[in-house]
Amino acid sequence: MTRKFFVGGNWKMNGDKKSLGELIQTMNGGKVDSNVEVVCGAPSIYLDFVRSKLDSKFGVAAQNCYKVPKGAFTGEIRYLIQDWSKVVLAYEPVWAIGTGKTASPQQPATQCRCQLCEDHLRRSRHFFSSGSVTGATCKELASQKDVDGFLVGGASLKPEFIDIINAKA
């Protein structure tokens, strides 16, 4: 079975209803390749808002979960993973976090392959590249045989996100 190319929008704690509403309007109006699965990680306080406004061709995900089921943990959200085949792995080099520097097209898969200890997760789902994926870098990164998606940070909050979604087309 061929996996769909996966693009995750890593919105972190960015946006408010107004700016997210504008982004959602752009996304809903954009043409999206049907061979791409898109999931947007919205800020937790806006999950319901985003889900209610974003077209059903896009998935919505929470971005934060904590390792214990309950307790005195302010700001944490309990996880309940029911289907591990839906888990995705992203690799972002430490030196790329927040720097705007992009890994070479060959780096992500090589680096992650060396670090994965749960190979069954690799086989069951996606490996995708992260680290300053932009409209300018996405096509070359998408062309790598071991990269089957992206986790997109700041660029997922801009209109170019549609171009990144369609990088494999």
N, C-alpha and C positions, 0 to 999 in steps of 0.2 A: 504494500500500500504506500503510495507516494504521499508524503506529508505536505501540507500547504505551507507556503512561506509565511512566517509569523512576524508581525510588527507590533511591538508594545509601546504605547505612549506612556512614558514615565513622568507624569505631571507633578509628582512629589507634592509639596504643599503650596503649589503655585495656583494663582487665579482666585477669582471671586465669581459670584453668579454672573455678573456682567461680562467679564472677559471670557469665562468658560462658555457662556451662551454664544458669544461671537465665534469662538473656536468651533463649537458644536455646529453652528450654522454653516461655517466653511466646510467642515467635514461632511455634513449631511448633503451638501450640494456638490461635493466632489465625486468624480468617477473613481471607483475602486475596483481593481482587478479581482475577479471572483476566485482566483487561486491564491488569495492572500487572506489570512485570518488576522484581524486587527482587534486588539484589546487595549483599552485605555485605563491606566491606573490613576484614578481620580483621587483628590484629597478626600479622606474619609467623611468629612462633614458635608461633602457635596455628592456622595455616591447616589443618593436617591434622585437628586436634581439631574445629574448627568444621565443616569439610566432612563429617566422619564423624557429627556430631550434628545438624546443621541439615537440615531437611526439603528434599527435592530441588526443591520449588517455589521455593526461594531459591538464588541463585548466590553463590559466594564468590570474592573477588578479593584479590590482593595489592595493597598500597597504595603500595609504593615500588619504583621501578626506576631504574636509572642509565643514562646515555647511551652508555657504552662496553661492549663485550662481555666484556672481562676486564681484570684488572690489580690493583694493590695498593690496593683501595678497601674499607676496613673498613666493614661495615654497609650496603653497597649490594647490590642485587639486579639481576642482568642482565635486560634485557627482550628478548623475542622476539615482536614483534607480527606475527602471521601474517594477521590479518584486520582491516584498518583500518575496516571497516564496524561493528566492535564497539567502536570507540573512542567515548568519551563526553566531552563538554566541560561543565565546571561553571564558573559565574561567581559569585564571592563578592567583593563590594566590600571593598577594603582596610579601610575604616572599620568593617566588620561583623565582621572576624575576631576571635573570642573576646570580643566585646563584648555579645552578647545583643541587639544592634540588628538589626532586619530591614529589608531593602530594601523599598520600596513595591512593590506588585504590578506596577507598570508599569516599574520600574527595571531589573530583570535583563536582559530581552531587549534593551532599548534600549542599555544599556551594552555588552553583549557584542557586539551587532551592529556597533558602532563599532570594536571592537578585534579582531575576527576577521580573520586574514590568510589562513587556509586555508578558504575558503568551501566547498570540496568536502566537508570534514569535517562542516560544519553540515548540508549536504544529506543526507549519507549516514547520519547518526546523530542523536543527541539533543543538545539544549541544555537544561541544567537549572540551576535556581536553587539557590544555597547562601547561607548567612549567616543563622543563627539560625532556621531553619525549625522550627516547633514544632507541637504539636497545635492550638494556638490560631491560628496563622497559615497553616496549610497549605491550607485550603479556598480562601481568597481567592487565594493565590498560584497554586494549581492551576487556577483559573478563567481565567488569562491565556492567550490564544491562542498566544503564542510560547514558553510554558514547558511543556515536555513531560516534566518530572521534577524531582527534587530530589536534592541531595547533603546528607544530614542528618548533623550532627555529634553534639553531646551528647545530643540527643533520641533518637538511634538506639540509645542505650544504656538507654533507659527503656521501660516498657510502652506509652507513648503512640506509640511507633514504628509500631505496628499502625494507629493512627488516621491517621498521616501516610501510610502505605502506601496506605490506602483513601481519601485525600483527593479523588480524582477521581471516586469512585463516586457 
